[in-house]
Amino acid sequence: MKIVLDTNCLIPIIVPGSFGNDIWQAFRRGKYTLCVSTEILLEYEEILTRISGSAEYATLVIAAIMDSRNVEQICPAYRFNLIKADPDDNKFVDCAITAGAPTSSATTATLTSCAIMIFPRWTCVR
């Protein structure tokens, strides 16, 4: 299964013992393929650095992602601009559509905007 993780979903699951950490552990065990674009990785790095106060920590998390065999680097060639409430979230939807990922974690704004999306079909997971 391919998935795309919104930054707001990634941040809490990488903390050992946190609610949702089993999702991160499943990724580390190769249970699913994490699809990322350069834009997504840059956002991960920016937010992780800001929250942790450590660029080194952010670099370690990004390295853990990129060094995994179950990561697919996606280069969306088209901007669908489906998210009007928070246009910055479009990078996640664009990546999911381009990757053919049936599942994308998303924020409430993304869920609301994507509810009207008919093709291609995919599932938003909160």
C-alpha positions in Angstrom: 0.0 0.0 0.0 1.2 3.5 -0.8 0.5 6.4 1.5 1.3 10.1 1.7 1.7 11.6 5.2 0.8 15.2 5.9 3.4 16.9 8.1 0.8 17.3 10.9 0.5 13.5 10.8 4.2 12.7 10.6 5.3 14.8 13.6 3.3 13.0 16.3 3.9 9.5 15.0 7.7 9.6 15.0 7.8 10.1 18.8 8.4 6.7 20.5 5.5 5.7 22.6 3.2 8.3 21.2 -0.3 7.7 19.9 0.2 6.6 16.3 3.8 5.5 16.7 2.7 2.1 15.4 2.3 3.8 12.0 5.9 4.9 12.0 7.1 1.5 13.2 5.1 -0.2 10.4 6.8 2.1 7.9 10.2 1.2 9.4 9.3 -2.5 9.0 8.4 -2.0 5.4 4.6 -2.6 5.8 3.7 0.3 3.4 5.4 2.6 0.9 5.7 6.2 1.9 5.4 8.5 -1.1 7.2 11.8 -0.9 8.1 14.7 -3.1 10.9 17.2 -2.7 8.4 19.8 -1.6 7.1 17.4 1.1 10.6 16.6 2.4 11.4 20.3 2.6 8.3 20.9 4.7 9.1 17.9 6.9 12.6 19.3 7.5 11.4 22.9 8.1 8.7 21.9 10.6 10.9 19.3 12.4 13.7 21.8 12.8 11.3 24.4 14.2 9.5 22.1 16.6 12.6 20.2 17.8 15.0 23.2 17.7 17.5 21.0 16.1 18.4 20.9 12.4 20.4 17.7 13.2 17.2 15.9 14.4 15.3 17.0 11.3 18.2 15.7 9.2 18.1 12.3 11.0 14.4 11.9 10.4 14.7 12.8 6.7 17.7 10.4 6.4 15.6 7.6 8.1 12.9 8.2 5.5 15.1 8.5 2.5 17.3 5.5 3.5 14.3 3.2 3.6 13.7 0.8 0.8 10.0 1.5 1.0 10.0 5.1 0.0 9.0 6.3 -3.4 10.2 9.7 -4.6 7.4 11.3 -6.6 7.8 14.3 -8.9 4.3 15.7 -9.5 4.2 17.3 -13.0 0.8 18.9 -12.5 -0.6 21.1 -9.8 -4.3 20.0 -9.2 -5.0 22.9 -6.8 -7.8 21.0 -5.1 -7.3 22.5 -1.7 -8.7 26.0 -1.5 -8.8 26.4 2.4 -5.1 25.7 2.8 -3.3 25.8 -0.5 0.0 24.7 1.1 -1.6 21.2 1.6 -1.9 20.8 -2.2 1.6 19.3 -2.3 0.3 16.2 -0.4 -2.7 15.8 -2.7 -0.6 16.3 -5.8 1.8 13.7 -4.5 -0.9 11.2 -3.7 -2.6 11.5 -7.1 0.7 11.3 -9.0 1.8 8.3 -7.0 -1.5 6.5 -7.3 -1.6 6.3 -3.6 -5.1 5.2 -2.5 -4.5 6.7 1.0 -3.4 10.1 2.1 -3.4 11.4 5.7 -4.9 14.8 5.7 -6.0 17.7 7.8 -9.7 18.6 8.2 -9.4 21.3 5.6 -8.0 18.8 3.1 -10.7 16.3 3.9 -13.4 18.9 3.3 -11.9 20.0 0.0 -11.3 16.4 -1.2 -14.8 15.2 -0.4 -15.9 16.4 -3.8 -13.1 14.8 -5.7 -14.3 12.0 -7.9 -11.3 11.0 -10.0 -8.9 9.6 -9.3 -10.4 7.9 -6.3 -8.5 7.8 -3.0 -9.2 7.8 0.7 -8.4 10.5 3.2 -7.4 9.2 6.6 -7.4 11.3 9.7 
